């Protein structure tokens, strides 16, 4: 698995890199201190996961995610931030982030969150401040089990934050077909949009890799 970490705080960047090297020694980890360098790296390498600091010196998370997607990056993007307001968490998901990990977490909580992400699932904290978090094995939702294989492919891609155009290109289907599958997925799950679908995926522990 190829992982890219983008953060302009060198100490935090090195700390997360050390954690990842302990969790999964075979990971290939690249680092970037700004989004311009990150964009260059994603053009040269197919990354599976991007851990992105929301507050970079030259840009914010919204612009960073947009730039990464414009380069054709299809990796899961997980936001890391010292700010943990409900509004920011929701904005991250709306912009296509496949997860959100607060920087304020203790080392144990950070490891647990990273394990969750590395297992291919979405990690989202509660929408209000939380003192602790522990992983709970999800129950299988029959609504998910009832989706077709192609609908699940589209659901996973949308949960990873990919726009419809990239989903269509990745799955070699028409963009109109992507929209039709998403409509069916939202109907089956009882949600209205991909933001609610991402929260659903987080609650159910859906693998999106």
C-alpha positions, 0 to 999 in steps of 0.5 A: 500500500502506498501512503502519502502524508501531507503536513507542514508540521515536520514533527507531527509528520515524522511522528505519524510516519513512525506510527505507520512504520510500526503498524504496517512495516511494509507500507511505502510512505511518502511525505510532502510539506505542501500541496504543490509537492503533493500534487507532483507526487500523486502524478508520479505514483498511484497512492492508495491513501492520502493523509492530509493536514487541513490547515496547510500554510499555503492553502486550506483543506478544501483547496487541497482536496480540489487540487488533488482530484484535479490531478486525477488522484483516486486515493482515499483522502483522510483529513487530519486537523487540530480543529474538530468542529462538527461543521469542519468534519461535515465540510470535509466529507462533503468535499470528498474526504473518506475520513477525519482524524483529530490531531488532538488524539492521544497516541493510542487513539491515533493508532486505533483510528489509523488501524481503522483507516488502513483496514479500508474503512472510514473513520469519523469522530462524533460530530461533537467533541469526544473524550475517547473512541474505541473500535466496535465491530459493525453489524451487517446491514441488510440494506447494504447486503441487498445492493448489487455488486456494481452499486457497491462499487459505485458506493465505495468509490463515492464514499472514498470521495471520488467525483462522478466523473472519476468514478465513471472513468475508474469503472469504465461506465457512463457518468449518467450510469454512476448517477443512476447507481447512486440514486439506487444506493441512496434509496436503499440506504435511506439517505439523501446524498453522498455526505449522509452515505459516507456517515452511513459507511462510517457507522457500518464499518464499510470497507472502501478500498 
